[in-house]
Amino acid sequence: MITEIWASFRRLPLWVQIWVGGILMPVNLLPLAFLGQPGGVTIAVLAIGGMVLNLPILLFERGFSKAMAFPHILLWTPLLGVISGQLQGGVSGGYLQVLVLLVIVDMISLLFDYVDAIKWWQGDREVA
């Protein structure tokens, strides 16, 4: 099963592999370093939860599909609101930089996710 999931990941376009493995996942793990900051636990749970909830989809489908957009939409949309509240509260330093980076990366991801969710609802259920 792991081999099938890895093969599916490798069938994704190279830019998607780089985006997911080199940017999206690492950036969404960064909040773990700021759990003691205001909203830190909530932000970490939402950021990581959007990825963790994709594990059952990966296992069930044995690969990557547009259904993986739904956990992102479910958790990262409110995450952007939580981060916006923290940014208005006057955070600074490394935490500020991580929050801004997280907003940028997850906003870009959500643009793709909303499109993928619509395509999935319209019947595009293919696994890469």
C-alpha positions in Angstrom: 0.0 0.0 0.0 2.8 2.5 0.9 4.4 1.6 -2.4 1.2 2.4 -4.3 0.9 5.8 -2.4 4.5 6.7 -3.2 4.0 5.7 -6.9 0.9 7.9 -7.0 2.8 10.8 -5.5 5.6 10.4 -8.0 3.0 10.5 -10.9 2.0 14.0 -9.8 3.6 16.8 -11.8 7.1 17.6 -10.5 6.1 21.1 -9.5 3.2 19.6 -7.3 5.7 17.1 -5.7 8.0 20.0 -4.9 5.1 22.1 -3.6 3.7 19.4 -1.4 7.0 17.9 -0.1 9.2 20.9 0.0 6.9 23.8 0.9 3.4 22.8 2.0 4.2 20.1 4.5 7.2 21.8 6.1 5.5 25.1 6.4 2.4 23.5 8.0 4.7 21.8 10.6 6.4 25.0 11.6 3.7 26.0 14.2 4.9 23.1 16.3 7.9 25.3 17.3 5.5 28.0 18.6 3.0 26.1 20.7 3.6 28.5 23.6 2.7 31.5 21.6 -0.8 33.1 21.7 -3.1 30.8 19.6 -0.1 28.5 19.0 -1.8 25.2 19.9 -4.9 26.0 17.9 -2.9 27.1 14.9 -0.7 23.9 15.1 -3.8 21.7 15.4 -5.5 23.3 12.4 -2.4 23.4 10.2 -1.3 19.8 10.9 -4.9 18.5 11.1 -5.4 19.5 7.5 -2.6 17.2 6.5 -3.4 14.3 9.0 -7.0 14.1 7.9 -5.7 13.2 4.4 -4.1 10.0 5.7 -7.4 8.0 5.6 -8.1 9.3 2.1 -4.6 8.3 1.0 -5.0 4.8 2.5 -8.6 4.3 1.2 -7.7 5.4 -2.3 -4.2 4.1 -2.3 -3.0 7.4 -3.7 -3.5 11.1 -4.3 -6.8 12.4 -5.5 -8.8 15.6 -5.5 -10.7 14.4 -2.5 -7.6 15.4 -0.5 -8.8 19.0 -0.9 -11.6 18.6 1.6 -9.6 18.3 4.8 -7.6 21.4 3.7 -10.8 23.4 3.1 -12.3 22.2 6.4 -9.4 23.2 8.6 -7.3 25.7 6.7 -10.1 28.1 5.9 -10.8 28.7 9.6 -7.0 28.6 10.2 -6.7 31.7 8.1 -9.2 33.4 10.3 -7.4 32.4 13.5 -4.1 33.6 12.1 -5.7 36.9 11.0 -6.9 37.4 14.6 -3.4 36.7 15.9 -1.8 39.1 13.4 -4.2 41.9 14.6 -3.1 41.1 18.2 0.4 42.3 17.5 2.6 39.2 17.4 6.3 39.7 16.5 9.6 38.1 15.7 9.8 34.6 14.4 6.2 33.8 15.2 5.1 36.7 13.1 7.2 35.4 10.2 5.8 31.9 10.5 2.2 33.1 10.6 2.7 35.3 7.5 4.4 32.4 5.7 1.6 30.0 6.8 -1.1 32.4 5.5 0.6 32.8 2.2 1.3 29.1 1.6 -2.1 27.9 2.8 -4.0 30.6 0.9 -2.2 29.4 -2.3 -3.0 25.8 -1.4 -6.7 26.7 -0.8 -7.0 28.2 -4.2 -6.0 24.9 -5.7 -8.1 23.0 -3.1 -11.3 24.8 -3.9 -10.8 24.1 -7.6 -10.0 20.5 -6.9 -13.1 20.1 -4.6 -15.4 21.4 -7.4 -13.8 19.0 -9.9 -14.2 16.1 -7.4 -17.9 17.0 -6.9 -18.3 17.1 -10.7 -17.0 13.6 -10.9 -13.2 13.8 -11.3 -12.4 11.1 -8.8 -9.2 9.8 -10.5 -6.2 8.8 -8.4 -2.9 10.0 -9.6 
